[in-house]
Amino acid sequence: MKTLEKYTSEEREDFAKELAEKIRKEFAVETTEEGTVYKSELQHTKFRCLYTDEEMLDICRCAFELIEKLKEKIDNGVTGESLEEDVRANSPDGHVDPDSTPLGVLSRMHALMDQDMWKLYFDTAKTVRVGGAYLMLMSGPMFQSAIYSSFDVMLRYVNEQPPYIEDPELYTAYFLARAAMKMHSEEIKETELEKEDEGKTKSEN
């Protein structure tokens, strides 16, 4: 069994700055008066978003803070099985949806979250400028699923189970940051990508 390293607040701040810079170098395509335009991808979906430098840094800060909370959960013995027991105990009929269903993931996610984690969740939503029904029904469930997936990645690392990620903190922070960015974004349609490819081909010729 492996252990997850603990980081100080100063170290997490440095990591957040490094991650924000990494995202800027990889995905920034334009700078405007309102902020930086990013074109990124998450789970095979390409999207466009706009954030200021401070907003991007706050996104990365929240990602690393969420990861620290997830590590605390794992250190305290929280597992997928224990979350399932919590869901079953709070279900009127004792039913637990399969892990593969969105409802199954979100039910375990709600069992996982505590007050501190919910605060970080809403801090992230505020940073990316989403709230109300859109947060509840659209962007929120996607980000909650990303948090649970990050928990699963780190739990597999600790238990040395495949698929195995060598640097789970950095991997999940990168994943969570892009999930947060996607909360307030527009999807880049396939037709737009085809036009971009056509433009590149013409310029090369």
Secondary structure, 3 states (H helix, E strand, C coil): CCCCCCCCHHHHHHHHHHHHHHHHHHHEEEECCCCEEEEEEECCEEEEEEECHHHHHHHHHHHHHHHHHHHHHHHCCCCHHHHHHHHHHHCCCCCCCCCCCHHHHHHHHHHHCCHHHHHHHHHHHHHCCCCHHHHHHHHHHHHHHHHHHHHHHHHHHHCCCCCCCCCHHHHHHHHHHHHHHHHCCEECCHHHHHHHHHHHHHHHC
